[in-house]
Amino acid sequence: MIALHAGEWTQFRGVNSSGISDETNLPIYFGPQQNMVWRTPLPPGHSSPVFSKTQIFVSAFDKQGIYLIALDRKSGKENWRRTIPRPRIAEHHQQSTPASPSPVTDGENVYALYNDFGLISFDAAGKERWQLDLGPINNPFGLGASPVLSGKTLLVNIDAESGSFFMALDKDTGKRKWRRERPDFTRGFSTPVLYQPPGEPLQVLVAGSYSLMAYSVETGEPIWWVNSLTWQLKPTPVIHGDMVYVLGWAGGSDEGAQENVPEFKEVLQTRDTNKDGKLTKEEIADDRITKDWAAMDLDRTGFVEERDWKMYQRRRTVVNAVNAIKLGGRGDMTDKSVLWRYYKSLPNVPSPLYFDGIVYMTKEGGIMTALDASSGKLLKQARITGALGDYYASPVAADGRLYTTSQEGKIAVIKPGKDWEILTVNVLNEPINATPAFVDGRIFIRTHQNLYCFAQK
């Protein structure tokens, strides 16, 4: 069973990545000169703060290394900082960092994932408990998915251009419980979420390229799945009741952009000039296909081979959308479980938010969309006046209000509803990629330079 309490914020985006907290008496107006409790300077990093019983954990990096940092939950004072092993320097997107996944805590110990190393765990005093080098990860954009805990099981998803896998570890020893290879999945950044079916064992859902997969937490066996997602999943799904809302946007998959791509054997007949059964850039000779070579040559061989072409072929058939999917079932549930889809003004990175019967999305340009959660009907779409920049942090909700955060450092406080309205826009004037957190009647916001704590005074 899942023991979930909305007052906890032990992982990315709080309880089961829902983005919802039951904290109250939170400030509407805040900034460096208003309702600030403390501010702690930090090295850069996009991981969101997570909270044990007494501490706050964040990942960070600078020119000297990569770090896991523990702060006092009340005062913000740094308790300890540990340097993470870095046996390699992996690729990552220019908007990402080597410290983007958020840690997760069991209330005492902390567990963190790093693109340049793998997994590591420390106790409350900063003593290393165990580490696991995952080896090189073939994802040109780096890692974005955060690890999650289910009881004594640590769940970690690594979706990459090749060698994708999902695994479960014993949280106390770091020993593997099971590992499932995911050869049909390429680069992905979506954090797993937990689903408790009535009267059945706990499941974990992973949204990846083309499919939402439900696995048994205990054994890792696939139980059910829904296909027809887009090819690159960045947002994390949100669950409410017997529904899960899965958002995916990836370039070139907008509605109406689909095409029928010929089979690999047909392409070889006309373009494989040296008849070696694979294709070079020069043989393909099509800028539309070769301009993103990393998305074509998935296993980095320098050639497009049959698996690479099949992935491209599939990519040209899918559509970007937010999908409302009924939870549960056995096997392929695509034709039975997708209740509605919405295709327009979709965010690239921020996850959707379910709150009081409405699904909210925020995207670049400060566009906020509200959809009826039961039907997908558009209720309102408008710009968040005063916060029109790019968006990487996900919307969150607490104290009957929504909080949206632009990358340029503007946090809008919004009254939710069918005709949602802006209450105010608070300005920090520091870049923000991390999603805010709510704990102890306080708002915690991590910028590229600081961790802020605000409370109603």
Secondary structure, DSSP 8 states (H G I E B T S, - for coil): -----TT---STTSGGG--B----S--SS-BTTBSEEEEEE--------EE-SSEEEEEEEETTEEEEEEEETTT--EEEEEE---S------TT--TT-S--EESSS-EEEE-TTSEEEEE-TTS-EEEEEE------TT------EEETTEEEEEE--SSS-EEEEEETTT--EEEEEE-TT--S-----EEE--TTS--EEEEEETTEEEEEETTT--EEEEEE---S---S--EEETTEEEEEE--TT-STT-------HHHHHHHH-TT-SSSB-HHHH--HHHHTTHHHHSTT-SSSB-HHHHHHHHHHTT---EEEEEE---SEE-HHHHEEEEE-SS--SS---EEETTEEEEEETTTEEEEEETTT--EEEEEE-TT--S---S--EEETTEEEEE-TTSEEEEEE-STT-EEEEEEE--S---S--EEETTEEEEE-SSEEEEEE--
